Structures are given as structure tokens and as C-alpha cells.
Amino acid sequence: MADTEKDVNRAAAAPQEEASAAQAAPEAPQPETQDAEKTKKKEKHAEGKAHAELAALKTKLEQAEKKLAETKDTLLRTAAEYENFRKRSAREHDAAFDNGVSFAVNTLLPVLDTLEIAADAPTADESYKKGVTMTLDKCREAFGKMGVSEIEAQGKPFDPELHAAVLQQPSTDDMPSGTVTQVMQKGYLLHDKVIRHAAVAVAE
């Protein structure tokens, strides 16, 4: 009888012990949970790698932009220096050419003065006068092609930039004070540059 009660008690206690053991034992991870955790780890790793690559690309882009800006600045400076050099060379070339023309014109001006005197001198030899006049015209034409022009002076207000006063004469109603009354020697311009001032008489 006692043994039978013990067996009954054991049978009644068995389900409770099994339940307690089930509660005490840790739950084994399910396969689906393990796969999800692995996937998350992979995603985090891939995300970290992507961020690192993106940061590296940004650094390279910044370096490339800086290099491009430096190269652009160098090119602009070089272009500006070349343009300045080209303009300076052109000015020097033009100045050298004008100086050469100015020297040649100044050398030939006495010849022109002599031809004008000869052309204005009275003569009975018409052939001679015609020859002098034709030579004078050719000379003036050559000077014109070089950019040489005569300075206007007669009857004009005296201008120290263009005229050199060598004589003073009394003023009149037609020639008020400060007016050029007579041209003693013609003056000439090479473009806008005076190569010889006009020697003039000026009304007082």
C-alpha cells in the first residue's frame, strides 16, 4: 500500500518537474533568428564599408577639385602674363618702328624744305619747275604713306605742344593776340607724335 502511494505521488510530481526543467533550461535559438542576425551583421559591415568608401571618394574629390583650382589659377596667370608680354612686345615693336620712321623723316625733312623753296621760286624754265613740283608731290606722297602729316599753324591759336614761337609781331583785328601770323618753318606729325614743331611768328 505504501509503495502504491509513492508511485502515485511520483506520477503526479513528474509533470511539474518537467515543467520546471523546461522553464529553467534556456531556449535554443531558432534557425530563422540566427539567419536574421547574420544578415544584420552583413548589412552593418556592408554599410560601414560603403561609408568608408564614400569618405575616401569625397577626400579624393576634394583633392581633385583643389588640384583643378590650382591648375586653373596657374593657367590664368600664365595667360595673363603672356597677354601682357604680347602687348608689351607690340608696344616696343611699334615704338621701335616709329622711332625708325621718325629718324628717317627728320633726315629727309631738309630735302622736303629745299624742294618747297625750289617749287615756290620764280623761274622761266617751266620744265624745271614741273620736275621740281612732281618730285615734291612724290615726296609728300611717300611721307603720307608713312603716317606723316603737316601741322596746321597759319592763322591758328598758338599751341606750345605743336608750335615753336621764334618771332613776335603786332596783333591786328584779323590776327588777335596769341594767333600764329606766319609760318617760318613747317612742322610735322608722325601719327599723333610731333617729329618737328612748326617754327612760327605769333601776334603779341
Backbone as ProteinMPNN parsed JSONL, in Angstrom:
{"seq_chain_A": "MADTEKDVNRAAAAPQEEASAAQAAPEAPQPETQDAEKTKKKEKHAEGKAHAELAALKTKLEQAEKKLAETKDTLLRTAAEYENFRKRSAREHDAAFDNGVSFAVNTLLPVLDTLEIAADAPTADESYKKGVTMTLDKCREAFGKMGVSEIEAQGKPFDPELHAAVLQQPSTDDMPSGTVTQVMQKGYLLHDKVIRHAAVAVAE", "coords_chain_A": {"N_chain_A": [[0.838, -1.201, 0.0], [1.882, 1.215, 0.763], [3.863, 1.473, -1.124], [2.395, 1.782, -3.388], [1.251, 4.318, -3.065], [3.472, 5.872, -3.127], [4.241, 5.58, -5.778], [2.113, 6.804, -7.025], [2.398, 9.394, -6.154], [4.829, 9.984, -7.255], [4.164, 9.923, -9.951], [2.4, 12.034, -10.119], [4.035, 14.146, -9.533], [5.833, 14.223, -11.586], [5.016, 15.647, -14.035], [5.161, 18.281, -13.102], [7.843, 18.565, -12.439], [8.959, 18.262, -14.94], [7.945, 20.546, -16.179], [9.14, 22.569, -14.666], [11.795, 22.077, -15.266], [11.741, 22.628, -17.951], [11.224, 25.343, -17.886], [13.517, 26.289, -16.6], [15.599, 25.605, -18.331], [17.5, 27.146, -20.93], [16.154, 28.705, -23.886], [16.7, 27.322, -27.007], [18.288, 28.886, -29.748], [16.413, 29.778, -32.579], [16.592, 28.69, -36.006], [15.756, 30.646, -37.864], [16.114, 33.052, -36.505], [18.896, 33.114, -36.145], [19.745, 33.365, -38.803], [18.696, 35.888, -39.39], [20.187, 37.5, -37.669], [22.742, 37.128, -38.703], [22.353, 38.237, -41.191], [21.864, 40.918, -40.5], [24.343, 41.574, -39.39], [25.946, 41.337, -41.663], [24.811, 43.354, -43.216], [25.372, 45.605, -41.628], [28.157, 45.529, -41.752], [28.543, 45.852, -44.52], [27.402, 48.385, -44.797], [29.102, 49.936, -43.224], [31.458, 49.611, -44.69], [30.68, 50.827, -47.075], [30.312, 53.463, -46.203], [32.943, 54.083, -45.545], [34.188, 53.843, -48.057], [32.796, 55.877, -49.383], [33.615, 58.112, -47.92], [36.325, 58.05, -48.584], [36.163, 58.517, -51.328], [35.067, 61.101, -51.288], [37.191, 62.484, -50.15], [39.143, 62.124, -52.158], [37.815, 63.474, -54.219], [37.73, 66.104, -53.213], [40.479, 66.623, -53.142], [41.03, 66.431, -55.865], [39.464, 68.558, -56.853], [40.757, 70.696, -55.591], [43.277, 70.487, -56.791], [42.503, 70.966, -59.424], [41.592, 73.624, -59.213], [44.003, 74.878, -58.554], [45.47, 74.334, -60.864], [43.9, 75.678, -62.769], [44.19, 78.298, -61.834], [46.923, 78.626, -62.26], [47.009, 78.415, -65.056], [45.456, 80.663, -65.766], [47.067, 82.701, -64.746], [49.338, 82.31, -66.307], [48.274, 82.802, -68.851], [47.556, 85.501, -68.54], [50.073, 86.639, -68.081], [51.279, 86.045, -70.529], [49.643, 87.545, -72.247], [50.193, 90.133, -71.341], [52.914, 90.189, -71.972], [52.736, 89.948, -74.75], [51.371, 92.333, -75.45], [53.192, 94.21, -74.47], [55.413, 93.613, -76.052], [54.359, 94.248, -78.55], [53.944, 96.996, -78.223], [56.594, 97.827, -77.859], [57.647, 97.069, -80.303], [56.149, 98.698, -82.049], [56.976, 101.185, -81.102], [59.693, 101.087, -81.681], [59.557, 100.931, -84.449], [58.265, 103.374, -85.052], [60.177, 105.12, -84.075], [62.231, 104.593, -85.847], [61.045, 105.42, -88.27], [60.607, 108.075, -87.6], [63.241, 108.993, -87.338], [64.12, 108.659, -90.004], [62.363, 110.397, -91.349], [62.991, 112.879, -90.183], [65.548, 113.093, -91.159], [65.04, 113.403, -93.849], [63.481, 115.679, -94.013], [64.817, 118.22, -94.407], [65.369, 117.973, -97.139], [62.8, 117.984, -98.199], [62.066, 120.575, -97.416], [63.802, 122.06, -99.002], [62.939, 121.36, -101.567], [60.382, 122.517, -101.523], [61.016, 125.204, -101.337], [62.337, 125.496, -103.787], [60.233, 124.912, -105.515], [58.561, 127.081, -105.067], [60.065, 129.162, -105.934], [60.529, 131.763, -108.343], [60.763, 131.113, -111.852], [61.748, 130.856, -115.254], [61.914, 128.571, -116.574], [59.824, 126.248, -117.383], [59.782, 123.484, -117.588], [61.71, 122.728, -115.749], [60.503, 123.695, -113.378], [58.203, 122.122, -113.382], [59.322, 119.582, -113.058], [60.465, 119.818, -110.492], [58.157, 120.254, -108.994], [56.763, 117.846, -109.397], [58.542, 116.06, -108.173], [58.407, 117.004, -105.561], [55.716, 116.461, -104.969], [55.762, 113.645, -105.062], [57.431, 113.144, -102.92], [55.924, 114.148, -100.782], [53.766, 112.398, -100.96], [55.006, 109.962, -100.311], [55.72, 110.506, -97.656], [53.169, 110.754, -96.582], [52.234, 108.106, -96.758], [53.758, 106.969, -94.81], [52.564, 107.914, -92.582], [52.981, 110.522, -91.959], [52.153, 113.868, -91.367], [51.387, 117.32, -92.075], [51.671, 119.97, -89.715], [49.05, 122.074, -88.864], [49.183, 125.554, -88.825], [49.217, 128.314, -89.646], [47.343, 131.181, -88.949], [46.154, 129.94, -86.817], [45.407, 129.472, -83.283], [48.122, 129.91, -81.058], [49.895, 127.051, -80.07], [51.776, 125.553, -77.743], [52.394, 122.874, -77.715], [52.509, 122.13, -80.32], [53.642, 124.191, -81.779], [56.516, 126.33, -82.189], [57.481, 129.318, -81.008], [59.229, 131.786, -82.663], [59.303, 134.365, -83.244], [57.801, 137.549, -82.602], [54.953, 139.469, -83.517], [53.101, 142.485, -84.137], [49.705, 142.528, -83.037], [46.589, 142.394, -84.84], [43.309, 143.299, -86.114], [42.545, 141.173, -87.672], [44.384, 139.299, -86.89], [44.423, 138.477, -83.892], [45.857, 138.762, -80.566], [48.071, 136.135, -79.671], [47.722, 134.595, -81.891], [48.932, 132.644, -84.617], [50.85, 134.246, -86.897], [52.576, 133.895, -88.994], [54.262, 131.288, -90.73], [57.372, 130.135, -90.263], [58.9, 127.881, -90.567], [57.759, 124.748, -91.565], [55.975, 122.406, -89.525], [55.788, 118.917, -88.496], [53.848, 115.92, -87.996], [54.099, 112.557, -86.826], [51.839, 110.346, -87.135], [50.304, 110.813, -84.171], [52.392, 111.966, -82.927], [54.712, 114.549, -82.413], [57.202, 115.287, -84.675], [58.608, 117.362, -85.618], [58.425, 120.596, -84.488], [56.376, 123.339, -85.557], [57.91, 126.211, -86.668], [57.13, 129.434, -85.82], [55.714, 132.787, -86.204], [54.205, 134.88, -83.8], [51.312, 136.728, -82.891], [51.456, 139.553, -80.776]], "CA_chain_A": [[0.0, 0.0, 0.0], [2.786, 2.375, 0.835], [4.566, 1.584, -2.404], [1.44, 2.293, -4.375], [1.103, 5.767, -2.843], [4.705, 6.524, -3.612], [4.2, 5.615, -7.237], [1.127, 7.818, -7.425], [2.994, 10.719, -5.88], [5.867, 10.231, -8.272], [3.499, 10.193, -11.229], [1.806, 13.375, -10.042], [5.117, 15.154, -9.467], [6.637, 14.209, -12.829], [4.719, 16.765, -14.956], [5.621, 19.547, -12.526], [9.306, 18.608, -12.575], [9.276, 18.504, -16.366], [7.639, 21.957, -16.479], [10.199, 23.384, -14.045], [13.025, 21.896, -16.056], [11.562, 23.346, -19.229], [11.367, 26.786, -17.631], [14.901, 26.596, -16.22], [16.517, 25.425, -19.474], [17.442, 28.253, -21.914], [15.581, 28.352, -25.173], [17.667, 27.197, -28.104], [17.989, 29.84, -30.822], [15.768, 29.237, -33.76], [17.372, 28.907, -37.25], [15.373, 31.898, -38.508], [16.749, 34.143, -35.734], [20.33, 33.105, -36.472], [19.898, 33.913, -40.165], [18.419, 37.329, -39.34], [21.326, 38.162, -37.037], [23.846, 37.112, -39.682], [22.036, 39.219, -42.244], [22.079, 42.254, -39.932], [25.787, 41.789, -39.288], [26.443, 41.566, -43.019], [24.345, 44.674, -43.654], [26.165, 46.61, -40.915], [29.511, 45.506, -42.316], [28.475, 46.464, -45.852], [27.128, 49.814, -44.616], [30.352, 50.546, -42.767], [32.382, 49.613, -45.832], [30.192, 51.839, -48.024], [30.635, 54.772, -45.641], [34.389, 54.275, -45.664], [34.475, 54.103, -49.472], [32.253, 57.191, -49.705], [34.517, 59.105, -47.324], [37.549, 58.056, -49.394], [35.836, 59.183, -52.591], [34.931, 62.529, -51.016], [38.553, 63.014, -49.97], [39.763, 62.19, -53.487], [37.144, 64.535, -54.972], [38.214, 67.381, -52.684], [41.856, 66.784, -53.608], [40.979, 66.69, -57.313], [38.956, 69.919, -57.031], [41.829, 71.609, -55.19], [44.287, 70.44, -57.849], [41.925, 71.638, -60.589], [41.603, 75.061, -58.945], [45.4, 75.329, -58.655], [45.848, 74.293, -62.288], [43.177, 76.763, -63.422], [44.837, 79.546, -61.428], [48.208, 78.684, -62.964], [46.731, 78.7, -66.469], [45.018, 82.061, -65.869], [48.249, 83.554, -64.544], [50.189, 82.172, -67.493], [47.606, 83.509, -69.953], [47.662, 86.942, -68.278], [51.473, 87.024, -68.31], [51.525, 86.013, -71.97], [48.948, 88.683, -72.853], [50.981, 91.315, -71.005], [54.139, 90.111, -72.77], [52.39, 90.221, -76.154], [51.082, 93.76, -75.578], [54.443, 94.948, -74.274], [56.23, 93.403, -77.256], [53.752, 95.019, -79.637], [54.249, 98.421, -77.991], [58.02, 98.039, -78.118], [57.838, 96.97, -81.76], [55.599, 99.912, -82.651], [57.83, 102.315, -80.711], [60.937, 100.98, -82.448], [59.238, 101.282, -85.837], [58.015, 104.818, -85.107], [61.455, 105.812, -83.901], [62.963, 104.469, -87.109], [60.398, 106.299, -89.247], [60.859, 109.45, -87.168], [64.624, 109.321, -87.711], [64.198, 108.788, -91.463], [61.647, 111.606, -91.75], [63.799, 114.034, -89.781], [66.697, 113.16, -92.066], [64.585, 113.821, -95.179], [62.754, 116.944, -93.984], [65.537, 119.31, -95.104], [65.196, 117.784, -98.581], [61.452, 118.471, -98.49], [62.098, 122.044, -97.308], [64.504, 122.593, -100.18], [62.057, 121.184, -102.722], [59.314, 123.513, -101.437], [61.609, 126.512, -101.696], [62.587, 125.478, -105.231], [58.944, 124.94, -106.212], [57.977, 128.42, -104.928], [60.957, 130.165, -106.532], [60.168, 132.121, -109.731], [61.662, 130.61, -112.88], [61.193, 130.883, -116.605], [62.023, 127.213, -117.125], [58.637, 125.525, -116.959], [60.116, 122.066, -117.451], [62.399, 122.599, -114.458], [59.512, 123.884, -112.326], [57.332, 120.94, -113.379], [60.099, 118.474, -112.496], [60.579, 120.048, -109.045], [56.823, 120.069, -108.412], [56.472, 116.41, -109.404], [59.389, 115.445, -107.143], [57.844, 117.42, -104.277], [54.484, 115.706, -104.776], [56.135, 112.265, -104.754], [57.974, 113.147, -101.564], [54.791, 114.307, -99.857], [53.003, 111.161, -101.019], [55.741, 108.955, -99.537], [55.582, 110.859, -96.253], [51.796, 110.433, -96.19], [52.127, 106.66, -96.58], [54.409, 106.631, -93.54], [51.803, 108.478, -91.483], [53.486, 111.868, -91.657], [51.237, 114.93, -91.8], [51.846, 118.673, -91.753], [50.981, 120.627, -88.601], [48.382, 123.311, -89.243], [49.674, 126.633, -87.961], [48.869, 129.655, -90.116], [46.056, 131.689, -88.518], [45.646, 129.145, -85.701], [45.892, 129.892, -81.969], [49.431, 129.335, -80.742], [49.846, 125.862, -79.219], [53.169, 125.177, -77.465], [52.59, 121.449, -77.982], [52.708, 121.948, -81.76], [54.343, 125.324, -82.385], [57.652, 126.951, -81.502], [57.466, 130.749, -81.344], [60.574, 132.321, -82.91], [59.175, 135.797, -83.552], [56.532, 138.169, -82.214], [54.516, 140.536, -84.407], [51.949, 143.206, -83.569], [48.383, 141.95, -83.298], [45.676, 143.175, -85.668], [41.939, 142.819, -86.0], [42.483, 139.851, -88.306], [45.297, 138.422, -86.163], [44.448, 138.898, -82.494], [46.975, 138.288, -79.753], [48.14, 134.683, -79.488], [47.462, 133.91, -83.159], [50.1, 132.429, -85.466], [50.748, 135.172, -88.027], [53.438, 133.479, -90.109], [54.988, 130.032, -90.531], [58.757, 130.276, -90.712], [59.301, 126.525, -90.987], [56.644, 123.832, -91.335], [56.136, 121.313, -88.57], [55.192, 117.667, -88.957], [53.45, 114.886, -87.048], [54.11, 111.151, -87.21], [50.584, 109.966, -86.468], [49.99, 111.854, -83.184], [53.654, 112.373, -82.297], [55.401, 115.655, -83.089], [58.588, 114.998, -85.031], [59.238, 118.691, -85.719], [57.482, 121.69, -84.196], [56.312, 124.39, -86.562], [58.534, 127.474, -86.229], [56.106, 130.423, -86.201], [55.622, 134.119, -85.617], [52.947, 134.954, -83.036], [50.847, 138.082, -82.6], [51.632, 139.948, -79.36]], "C_chain_A": [[0.862, 1.236, 0.0], [3.487, 2.568, -0.483], [3.643, 2.164, -3.47], [1.264, 3.783, -4.226], [2.318, 6.514, -3.353], [4.692, 6.64, -5.127], [3.243, 6.68, -7.738], [1.701, 9.211, -7.234], [4.051, 11.055, -6.922], [5.237, 10.607, -9.621], [2.909, 11.583, -11.259], [2.882, 14.449, -10.084], [5.883, 15.26, -10.776], [6.306, 15.358, -13.778], [5.221, 18.094, -14.422], [7.133, 19.697, -12.679], [9.699, 18.903, -14.013], [9.031, 19.957, -16.75], [8.695, 22.869, -15.914], [11.492, 23.295, -14.835], [12.942, 22.645, -17.37], [11.735, 24.842, -19.056], [12.82, 27.146, -17.335], [15.845, 26.5, -17.403], [16.377, 26.586, -20.452], [16.895, 27.769, -23.235], [16.664, 28.31, -26.236], [17.303, 28.172, -29.226], [17.417, 29.145, -32.038], [16.622, 29.513, -35.003], [17.036, 30.237, -37.928], [16.038, 33.086, -37.818], [18.231, 34.24, -36.053], [20.57, 33.716, -37.86], [19.681, 35.425, -40.175], [19.586, 38.086, -38.738], [22.521, 38.212, -37.986], [23.622, 38.148, -40.775], [22.275, 40.637, -41.755], [23.561, 42.573, -39.844], [26.391, 42.096, -40.657], [26.062, 42.962, -43.524], [25.133, 45.777, -42.972], [27.579, 46.684, -41.458], [29.552, 46.185, -43.687], [28.245, 47.967, -45.757], [28.378, 50.553, -44.162], [31.372, 50.657, -43.89], [31.997, 50.683, -46.848], [30.507, 53.246, -47.526], [32.125, 55.085, -45.791], [34.773, 54.602, -47.108], [33.991, 55.484, -49.888], [33.15, 58.304, -49.152], [35.807, 59.216, -48.132], [37.317, 58.768, -50.719], [35.688, 60.689, -52.408], [36.289, 63.184, -50.853], [39.257, 63.159, -51.316], [39.153, 63.308, -54.326], [37.621, 65.912, -54.522], [39.638, 67.667, -53.157], [41.894, 67.118, -55.095], [40.489, 68.113, -57.6], [40.009, 70.948, -56.661], [42.908, 71.672, -56.264], [43.797, 71.158, -59.1], [41.946, 73.152, -60.411], [43.012, 75.623, -59.07], [45.848, 75.37, -60.112], [45.179, 75.426, -63.063], [43.826, 78.109, -63.104], [46.17, 79.724, -62.148], [48.011, 79.035, -64.432], [46.309, 80.154, -66.668], [46.189, 83.011, -65.705], [49.161, 83.522, -65.778], [49.6, 82.925, -68.68], [47.721, 85.017, -69.784], [49.087, 87.435, -68.531], [51.798, 87.041, -69.806], [50.884, 87.211, -72.662], [49.706, 89.982, -72.582], [52.27, 91.361, -71.826], [53.862, 90.468, -74.225], [52.135, 91.708, -76.37], [52.357, 94.593, -75.441], [55.35, 94.83, -75.503], [55.69, 94.212, -78.428], [54.046, 96.511, -79.478], [55.706, 98.723, -78.298], [58.318, 97.995, -79.613], [57.346, 98.239, -82.446], [56.474, 101.124, -82.349], [59.128, 102.299, -81.514], [60.704, 101.373, -83.909], [59.04, 102.79, -85.984], [59.307, 105.612, -84.945], [62.284, 105.756, -85.18], [62.387, 105.385, -88.179], [60.68, 107.756, -88.902], [62.273, 109.889, -87.547], [64.749, 109.547, -89.221], [63.531, 110.08, -91.933], [62.445, 112.84, -91.398], [65.016, 114.221, -90.683], [66.29, 113.726, -93.428], [63.864, 115.166, -95.186], [63.517, 118.106, -94.621], [65.43, 119.212, -96.626], [63.823, 118.304, -98.998], [61.403, 119.996, -98.431], [62.728, 122.67, -98.548], [63.642, 122.482, -101.431], [60.925, 122.21, -102.701], [59.822, 124.905, -101.796], [61.822, 126.597, -103.2], [61.281, 125.562, -106.011], [58.317, 126.326, -106.155], [58.83, 129.504, -105.603], [60.52, 130.474, -107.97], [61.22, 131.608, -110.72], [60.958, 130.672, -114.232], [61.213, 129.498, -117.233], [60.863, 126.373, -116.587], [58.908, 124.031, -116.768], [60.795, 121.804, -116.117], [61.392, 122.689, -113.31], [58.597, 122.668, -112.218], [58.037, 119.746, -112.752], [60.215, 118.591, -110.98], [59.236, 119.768, -108.362], [56.458, 118.589, -108.341], [57.282, 115.679, -108.332], [58.849, 115.765, -105.752], [56.567, 116.631, -103.968], [54.779, 114.245, -104.403], [56.661, 112.154, -103.322], [56.86, 113.26, -100.528], [53.946, 113.033, -99.802], [53.68, 110.064, -100.196], [55.629, 109.226, -98.04], [54.18, 110.498, -95.745], [51.604, 108.951, -95.95], [52.775, 106.213, -95.278], [53.67, 107.201, -92.34], [52.255, 109.858, -91.072], [52.501, 112.898, -92.209], [51.765, 116.278, -91.335], [51.016, 119.254, -90.609], [50.352, 121.924, -89.109], [48.793, 124.416, -88.277], [49.164, 128.014, -88.377], [47.453, 130.045, -89.688], [45.438, 130.922, -87.344], [46.13, 129.737, -84.368], [47.215, 129.189, -81.663], [49.263, 128.18, -79.746], [51.283, 125.399, -78.976], [53.445, 123.698, -77.682], [52.923, 121.197, -79.448], [53.615, 123.003, -82.384], [55.516, 125.782, -81.511], [57.715, 128.408, -81.944], [58.903, 131.252, -81.489], [60.538, 133.828, -83.161], [57.816, 136.286, -83.07], [56.228, 139.326, -83.154], [53.311, 141.234, -83.775], [50.634, 142.535, -83.941], [47.557, 142.916, -84.136], [44.263, 142.653, -85.442], [41.805, 141.414, -86.587], [43.337, 138.827, -87.556], [45.38, 138.883, -84.703], [45.632, 138.287, -81.745], [46.906, 136.774, -79.548], [47.885, 133.891, -80.75], [48.766, 133.765, -83.938], [49.934, 133.284, -86.714], [51.557, 134.729, -89.24], [54.146, 132.168, -89.744], [56.38, 130.192, -91.121], [59.304, 128.94, -91.236], [58.169, 125.568, -90.62], [56.995, 122.772, -90.292], [55.391, 120.08, -89.051], [54.893, 116.721, -87.791], [53.677, 113.514, -87.662], [52.96, 110.517, -86.44], [50.235, 111.079, -85.47], [51.24, 112.404, -82.499], [54.323, 113.48, -83.11], [56.834, 115.237, -83.39], [59.356, 116.285, -85.352], [58.179, 119.75, -85.478], [57.51, 122.716, -85.332], [56.926, 125.664, -85.97], [57.657, 128.616, -86.741], [56.368, 131.781, -85.575], [54.24, 134.246, -84.984], [52.604, 136.415, -82.765], [50.957, 138.354, -81.102], [50.273, 140.161, -78.7]], "O_chain_A": [[0.575, 2.202, -0.708], [3.689, 3.7, -0.922], [4.065, 2.933, -4.334], [1.134, 4.465, -5.243], [2.228, 7.604, -3.919], [5.082, 7.663, -5.689], [3.505, 7.365, -8.726], [1.503, 10.095, -8.067], [4.171, 12.183, -7.401], [5.722, 11.492, -10.327], [2.911, 12.243, -12.298], [2.659, 15.538, -10.612], [6.515, 16.282, -11.044], [7.226, 15.998, -14.288], [5.662, 18.946, -15.193], [7.644, 20.771, -12.997], [10.623, 19.67, -14.284], [9.783, 20.54, -17.531], [9.115, 23.825, -16.566], [12.187, 24.288, -15.047], [13.923, 23.218, -17.845], [12.293, 25.53, -19.911], [13.301, 28.192, -17.771], [16.815, 27.256, -17.469], [15.257, 26.98, -20.777], [17.113, 26.635, -23.66], [17.473, 29.234, -26.319], [16.137, 28.269, -29.608], [17.875, 28.083, -32.459], [17.328, 30.522, -35.025], [17.913, 30.884, -38.499], [16.477, 34.024, -38.484], [18.761, 35.339, -36.213], [21.503, 34.497, -38.045], [20.384, 36.156, -40.873], [19.948, 39.165, -39.207], [23.223, 39.221, -38.059], [24.544, 38.832, -41.221], [22.818, 41.467, -42.484], [23.994, 43.678, -40.17], [27.229, 42.987, -40.799], [26.857, 43.654, -44.161], [25.525, 46.757, -43.606], [28.137, 47.771, -41.609], [30.449, 46.974, -43.985], [28.814, 48.738, -46.531], [28.68, 51.646, -44.641], [32.062, 51.668, -44.022], [32.858, 51.36, -47.411], [30.912, 54.114, -48.3], [32.509, 56.207, -46.122], [35.569, 55.505, -47.362], [34.664, 56.186, -50.643], [33.408, 59.303, -49.823], [36.326, 60.312, -48.348], [38.167, 59.529, -51.181], [36.123, 61.468, -53.256], [36.524, 64.288, -51.344], [39.889, 64.18, -51.588], [39.86, 64.005, -55.054], [37.884, 66.785, -55.35], [39.968, 68.794, -53.525], [42.672, 67.964, -55.537], [41.023, 68.794, -58.475], [40.145, 71.966, -57.339], [43.395, 72.748, -56.611], [44.558, 71.866, -59.76], [42.278, 73.884, -61.343], [43.207, 76.707, -59.619], [46.516, 76.31, -60.543], [45.808, 76.061, -63.91], [43.991, 78.953, -63.984], [46.508, 80.821, -62.591], [48.748, 79.849, -64.989], [46.743, 80.807, -67.618], [46.301, 84.004, -66.425], [49.676, 84.546, -66.225], [50.316, 83.597, -69.422], [47.953, 85.738, -70.754], [49.294, 88.5, -69.113], [52.498, 87.931, -70.29], [51.484, 87.822, -73.546], [49.848, 90.825, -73.468], [52.673, 92.417, -72.314], [54.634, 91.187, -74.86], [52.614, 92.288, -77.345], [52.576, 95.547, -76.187], [55.968, 95.803, -75.935], [56.453, 94.789, -79.202], [54.355, 97.203, -80.448], [56.023, 99.739, -78.916], [59.125, 98.77, -80.125], [58.025, 98.792, -83.311], [56.692, 101.979, -83.208], [59.607, 103.338, -81.968], [61.527, 102.05, -84.526], [59.568, 103.41, -86.907], [59.505, 106.64, -85.592], [62.948, 106.723, -85.553], [63.127, 106.047, -88.906], [60.954, 108.572, -89.781], [62.482, 111.008, -88.015], [65.396, 110.495, -89.665], [64.056, 110.777, -92.801], [62.57, 113.754, -92.214], [65.456, 115.342, -90.938], [67.064, 114.427, -94.081], [63.654, 115.742, -96.254], [62.905, 118.913, -95.32], [65.404, 120.228, -97.321], [63.691, 118.979, -100.019], [60.783, 120.638, -99.279], [62.247, 123.676, -99.069], [63.614, 123.394, -102.256], [60.544, 122.723, -103.753], [59.141, 125.678, -102.471], [61.534, 127.62, -103.822], [61.224, 126.211, -107.055], [57.615, 126.72, -107.086], [58.366, 130.625, -105.815], [60.182, 129.565, -108.727], [62.419, 131.666, -110.449], [59.736, 130.553, -114.325], [60.613, 129.27, -118.284], [60.924, 125.854, -115.472], [58.327, 123.395, -115.888], [60.515, 120.815, -115.44], [61.416, 121.875, -112.387], [58.253, 122.231, -111.119], [57.427, 118.983, -112.002], [60.082, 117.6, -110.263], [59.178, 119.138, -107.306], [55.908, 118.13, -107.34], [56.766, 114.785, -107.662], [58.834, 114.904, -104.872], [56.365, 116.187, -102.838], [54.119, 113.68, -103.531], [56.369, 111.193, -102.611], [56.86, 112.551, -99.522], [53.471, 112.638, -98.738], [53.013, 109.325, -99.472], [55.464, 108.3, -97.246], [54.021, 110.002, -94.629], [50.884, 108.567, -95.028], [52.387, 105.194, -94.706], [54.093, 107.002, -91.202], [51.954, 110.318, -89.97], [52.073, 112.814, -93.36], [52.488, 116.374, -90.343], [49.804, 119.05, -90.547], [51.027, 122.762, -89.706], [48.756, 124.234, -87.061], [48.726, 128.793, -87.53], [46.486, 129.353, -90.006], [44.321, 131.226, -86.926], [47.149, 130.427, -84.332], [47.391, 128.011, -81.977], [48.588, 128.311, -78.725], [51.939, 124.908, -79.895], [54.601, 123.299, -77.82], [53.538, 120.186, -79.788], [54.276, 122.748, -83.391], [55.507, 125.642, -80.287], [57.972, 128.699, -83.112], [59.697, 131.157, -80.554], [61.574, 134.482, -83.275], [56.821, 135.563, -83.115], [57.126, 140.073, -83.544], [52.59, 140.639, -82.975], [50.485, 142.03, -85.054], [47.807, 144.121, -84.132], [44.043, 141.704, -84.69], [41.059, 140.579, -86.075], [43.047, 137.631, -87.583], [46.308, 139.601, -84.329], [46.314, 137.399, -82.256], [45.843, 136.21, -79.289], [47.834, 132.662, -80.714], [49.607, 134.663, -83.919], [49.004, 133.085, -87.495], [51.271, 135.127, -90.369], [54.57, 131.97, -88.606], [56.54, 130.361, -92.329], [60.06, 128.89, -92.206], [57.68, 125.582, -89.49], [58.133, 122.313, -90.192], [54.493, 120.163, -89.889], [55.573, 116.72, -86.765], [53.478, 113.32, -88.861], [53.084, 110.195, -85.259], [49.902, 112.186, -85.891], [51.138, 113.224, -81.586], [54.482, 113.37, -84.326], [57.59, 114.878, -82.487], [60.586, 116.301, -85.358], [57.163, 119.8, -86.172], [58.538, 122.926, -85.976], [56.512, 126.131, -84.908], [57.459, 128.756, -87.948], [57.104, 131.927, -84.599], [53.241, 133.79, -85.54], [53.473, 137.229, -82.455], [50.605, 137.515, -80.273], [50.207, 140.495, -77.517]]}, "name": "protein", "num_of_chains": 1, "seq": "MADTEKDVNRAAAAPQEEASAAQAAPEAPQPETQDAEKTKKKEKHAEGKAHAELAALKTKLEQAEKKLAETKDTLLRTAAEYENFRKRSAREHDAAFDNGVSFAVNTLLPVLDTLEIAADAPTADESYKKGVTMTLDKCREAFGKMGVSEIEAQGKPFDPELHAAVLQQPSTDDMPSGTVTQVMQKGYLLHDKVIRHAAVAVAE"}
